[in-house]
Amino acid sequence: MDAIRGANLKLGVDPLGGAARPYWEPINSIYGLDIVVVNPTIDPTFSFMTVDHDGKIRMDCSSPYAMASLVRLKDQYQVAFANDPDSDRHGIVTPVAGLMNPNHFLAVAIRYLLTSRPQWRQNAVIGKTVVSSSMIDRVVKKLGRELREVPVGFKWFVPGSFLRRDGTVWTTDKDGPIMDLLAAEITARTGKNPGEHYLELTAEFGTSYYTRIDAPATPEQKAKLQKLTPEAVKESDLAGEPISAKLTRAPGNNAPIGGLKVVAQSGWFAARPSGTENIYKIYAESFKSQTHLNAIVSEAQEMVNNALGSRVRS
């Protein structure tokens, strides 16, 4: 907090409905920070929100559609940020990047924390989910640290599997405001905002092309997807590259991932059923190009169809 206070930063925060507002006003008052609450509205209908990509109102602070009103202010603040109403997610906005992809900010945060916290144990393990960006893998490998990949969900981050100085668990569950303040600290201490830091990562490790799409699936297909084995995937290549891994269990703890992940040298995809809707989700990433990413997504849908033995509608 001292680093932020002494850096003369101008920060904008949007509590997305006021739920997090009680945090920021005392923080601003106690520490003398230049924080502006840009959305003081408390409205249980959330009618002040810009709608998401499908015209629905969502408190998704990783969506550029839902966050449009804050993104428009990106040039007025050195760092701007938002949290969803229960404060377990964060959206970081910078002048150079606009709304940062959460994976991008996590990669920046991991590099910063591992290089600026000398008191932390050298054997602290960095955890990530199977659908998080491989940019994290590259950052962690460069720093000579151990990476532990687990299934999706906060419950999988067990003692010793994420960043904390005593080696026990720390995840961003209900810690959205902490990540906001970390973005401010990074800017204050380094003189560069997180968006600028991410550009450094892409210059060193390559550009990440990442997406998540939803595809319809029946309850029967969803149940079958959850029970797939690696042997169900007969293909040997993914978008022109040999497949190096076919995973239905997470490498970090051998727990079922509730779906399938297929990995090649320059890209990967993961497919897992939704727990609430009749859809399955495809997460995909390429370090080559948007065209390569599109090929991965197309082949991912085909592989899932073949593995399920029935046609899932695109």
C-alpha positions in Angstrom: 0.0 0.0 0.0 2.9 2.3 0.7 4.2 1.9 -2.8 0.8 2.8 -4.3 0.4 5.8 -2.0 3.8 7.3 -2.9 3.5 6.9 -6.6 0.9 9.5 -7.4 -1.3 7.1 -9.2 -4.8 8.0 -10.4 -7.0 4.8 -10.1 -10.5 4.2 -11.2 -12.7 1.5 -9.7 -16.1 0.3 -10.7 -17.7 -2.0 -8.1 -20.3 -3.2 -10.7 -23.4 -2.6 -8.6 -22.0 -1.2 -5.4 -21.3 -4.5 -3.6 -17.6 -3.8 -3.3 -18.0 -0.1 -2.8 -17.7 -0.3 1.1 -14.2 -1.7 0.5 -12.8 1.1 -1.6 -14.0 4.1 0.3 -12.3 3.1 3.6 -9.1 2.0 1.7 -9.1 5.4 -0.1 -9.6 7.3 3.2 -7.2 5.3 5.4 -4.3 5.2 2.9 -4.8 8.4 1.1 -4.9 6.9 -2.4 -6.2 8.7 -5.4 -9.0 6.2 -6.1 -12.2 7.4 -7.9 -15.3 5.2 -7.6 -16.5 5.7 -11.2 -19.8 3.9 -10.6 -21.5 4.7 -7.3 -24.9 3.3 -8.3 -26.4 0.6 -6.2 -29.2 -1.0 -8.2 -30.4 -4.6 -7.6 -31.6 -4.7 -11.2 -28.2 -3.8 -12.6 -29.9 -1.7 -15.2 -26.8 0.6 -15.4 -24.8 -2.2 -16.9 -23.9 -2.3 -20.6 -25.2 -5.7 -21.9 -23.0 -8.7 -22.7 -22.3 -10.1 -26.2 -25.7 -11.8 -26.3 -27.8 -8.8 -25.0 -28.0 -10.1 -21.5 -26.9 -8.3 -18.3 -24.0 -10.1 -16.6 -21.6 -9.0 -13.9 -18.7 -10.4 -15.9 -15.7 -8.2 -15.4 -13.7 -10.2 -18.0 -16.2 -9.3 -20.8 -15.3 -6.2 -22.9 -19.1 -5.9 -23.5 -20.1 -5.9 -19.9 -17.1 -3.7 -19.0 -17.6 -1.2 -21.9 -18.4 1.8 -19.6 -15.1 1.3 -17.7 -13.1 0.6 -20.9 -14.2 4.0 -22.3 -12.4 5.6 -19.3 -9.1 3.8 -19.9 -7.2 7.0 -20.9 -8.4 8.9 -17.9 -6.7 6.6 -15.3 -3.3 5.0 -15.1 -5.1 1.8 -13.9 -8.8 1.1 -13.7 -10.4 -2.0 -12.4 -13.7 -3.6 -11.5 -15.0 -6.6 -9.4 -18.2 -8.6 -9.7 -20.7 -8.2 -6.9 -19.2 -11.0 -4.7 -15.7 -9.7 -5.4 -14.1 -13.0 -6.5 -13.2 -11.8 -10.0 -11.3 -8.8 -11.3 -11.1 -6.8 -14.5 -8.0 -4.8 -15.1 -8.1 -1.9 -17.6 -5.0 0.0 -18.8 -4.5 2.7 -21.4 -2.3 0.4 -23.6 -4.4 -2.8 -23.4 -7.9 -1.7 -22.6 -9.5 -4.6 -20.7 -6.9 -7.2 -20.1 -7.7 -10.8 -20.6 -7.6 -12.4 -17.1 -5.0 -14.9 -18.3 -2.7 -12.0 -19.4 -2.9 -10.3 -16.1 -2.3 -13.5 -14.2 0.9 -14.1 -16.2 2.1 -10.6 -15.4 1.2 -11.0 -11.7 3.0 -14.3 -11.4 6.2 -12.9 -13.0 6.0 -9.8 -10.8 5.4 -11.6 -7.5 8.1 -14.2 -8.1 10.6 -11.5 -8.9 9.6 -9.0 -6.2 9.0 -11.1 -3.1 12.5 -12.3 -2.1 11.1 -13.5 1.3 8.9 -16.1 -0.4 10.1 -19.7 -0.4 12.1 -20.8 -3.5 10.1 -24.0 -3.6 6.7 -22.4 -3.7 4.6 -24.0 -6.4 2.6 -22.0 -9.0 -0.8 -23.5 -9.7 -3.0 -23.0 -12.7 -6.1 -24.7 -14.1 -6.0 -26.9 -17.2 -7.8 -24.2 -19.2 -5.5 -21.3 -18.2 -3.1 -19.8 -20.8 0.2 -21.6 -21.5 1.8 -18.1 -21.2 1.8 -18.9 -17.5 3.7 -22.1 -18.2 6.3 -20.2 -20.2 6.7 -17.5 -17.5 7.1 -20.1 -14.7 9.6 -22.2 -16.7 11.8 -19.2 -17.4 11.8 -18.4 -13.7 12.9 -22.0 -12.9 9.8 -22.7 -10.7 7.5 -25.7 -10.5 4.0 -25.5 -12.2 1.1 -27.6 -11.0 -1.9 -27.9 -13.3 -5.2 -28.9 -11.7 -8.9 -29.1 -12.8 -11.1 -26.1 -13.1 -12.4 -24.8 -9.7 -11.1 -23.2 -6.6 -11.4 -26.4 -4.6 -8.4 -27.9 -6.4 -5.9 -25.4 -5.1 -4.6 -27.4 -2.1 -1.8 -26.5 0.3 1.4 -25.9 -1.5 -0.1 -25.4 -4.9 -0.2 -21.6 -5.5 1.6 -18.4 -4.6 2.1 -17.6 -0.9 5.2 -17.0 1.1 4.6 -19.8 3.6 3.8 -22.3 0.8 0.1 -22.7 1.6 -2.8 -21.9 -0.6 -3.7 -18.6 -2.1 -6.2 -18.2 -4.9 -8.3 -15.3 -6.2 -11.5 -16.7 -4.7 -13.1 -13.6 -3.1 -9.8 -11.8 -3.6 -10.7 -9.7 -6.6 -9.8 -6.4 -4.8 -6.4 -7.8 -3.9 -5.6 -8.4 -7.6 -6.8 -4.8 -8.3 -4.4 -3.4 -5.7 -1.6 -5.7 -7.1 -2.2 -4.1 -10.5 -1.7 -0.7 -8.9 1.4 -1.9 -7.1 2.9 -3.2 -10.3 2.3 0.2 -11.9 3.7 2.1 -9.0 6.8 0.1 -8.4 7.9 -0.5 -12.0 6.6 2.6 -13.7 4.8 0.4 -16.3 1.2 -0.7 -16.1 0.2 -4.4 -16.4 -0.7 -4.0 -20.1 2.8 -2.8 -20.9 4.3 -5.7 -18.9 2.2 -8.1 -20.9 3.6 -6.7 -24.1 7.1 -7.6 -22.8 5.9 -11.2 -22.2 4.6 -11.5 -25.8 7.9 -10.1 -27.1 9.8 -12.8 -25.2 7.4 -15.8 -25.4 5.2 -15.1 -28.4 1.6 -13.8 -28.8 -1.2 -15.9 -27.3 -4.4 -16.3 -29.3 -6.9 -17.6 -26.8 -10.7 -18.2 -27.0 -13.6 -20.0 -25.3 -16.7 -21.0 -27.2 -19.9 -22.8 -26.2 -21.4 -25.6 -28.2 -24.8 -27.3 -27.6 -24.8 -30.8 -26.1 -27.5 -33.0 -24.7 -27.3 -34.2 -21.1 -26.3 -37.7 -22.4 -23.5 -36.2 -24.4 -22.3 -34.1 -21.5 -22.2 -37.2 -19.3 -20.2 -39.1 -21.9 -17.8 -36.2 -22.3 -17.1 -36.3 -18.5 -16.2 -40.0 -18.7 -13.9 -39.9 -21.8 -10.5 -41.7 -21.6 -7.5 -40.6 -23.6 -7.9 -43.7 -25.8 -11.2 -42.2 -27.1 -9.2 -39.7 -29.1 -7.9 -41.5 -32.2 -6.3 -38.5 -33.9 -2.5 -38.1 -33.8 -2.3 -34.4 -35.0 -3.8 -31.1 -33.9 -3.8 -28.3 -36.5 -0.8 -29.7 -38.3 1.3 -30.6 -35.2 1.8 -34.0 -33.5 -0.3 -34.4 -30.4 2.0 -34.6 -27.3 -0.7 -35.2 -24.7 -4.3 -36.4 -24.4 -5.5 -35.6 -20.9 -8.6 -36.5 -19.0 -6.8 -36.1 -15.6 -4.9 -33.1 -14.4 -1.1 -33.5 -14.4 -0.8 -31.7 -11.1 -2.9 -34.0 -9.0 -4.2 -36.7 -11.2 -7.8 -35.6 -10.5 -10.4 -36.0 -13.3 -10.8 -32.8 -15.3 -14.4 -33.6 -16.2 -13.6 -33.5 -19.9 -10.7 -33.7 -22.3 -7.5 -31.7 -23.0 -5.4 -32.2 -26.1 -1.9 -30.6 -26.3 0.5 -29.9 -29.2 3.7 -27.9 -29.3 2.1 -24.6 -30.4 -1.5 -24.9 -29.1 -4.0 -26.9 -27.2 -7.7 -27.2 -26.5 -9.8 -28.4 -23.6 -13.5 -29.5 -23.8 -15.7 -29.8 -20.7 -19.4 -29.8 -20.1 -21.2 -27.0 -18.4 -22.6 -27.8 -15.0 -25.7 -25.6 -15.5 -26.6 -25.5 -19.2 -26.9 -28.0 -22.0 -23.7 -27.0 -23.6 -20.0 -27.9 -23.5 -17.2 -25.4 -23.5 -14.2 -25.4 -25.7 -11.1 -23.5 -24.5 -8.3 -23.2 -27.0 -5.0 -21.4 -27.4 -2.4 -20.9 -30.2 1.0 -19.3 -30.1 1.1 -19.2 -33.9 -1.8 -17.1 -35.3 -5.5 -16.5 -35.3 -5.8 -18.8 -38.3 -4.1 -21.6 -36.3 -6.4 -21.0 -33.4 -9.4 -21.3 -35.7 -8.1 -24.6 -37.0 -7.6 -25.9 -33.4 -11.2 -25.0 -32.5 -12.6 -26.6 -35.7 -10.6 -29.8 -35.1 -11.5 -29.7 -31.4 -15.2 -29.9 -32.3 -14.5 -32.7 -34.7 -12.5 -34.7 -32.1 -15.2 -34.3 -29.5 -17.8 -35.5 -32.0 -15.7 -38.5 -32.9 -14.9 -39.3 -29.3 -18.5 -39.1 -28.2 -19.5 -41.3 -31.2 -22.3 -38.9 -32.0 -22.7 -35.5 -33.7 -22.7 -32.5 -31.4 -24.3 -29.6 -33.2 -21.9 -26.7 -33.9 
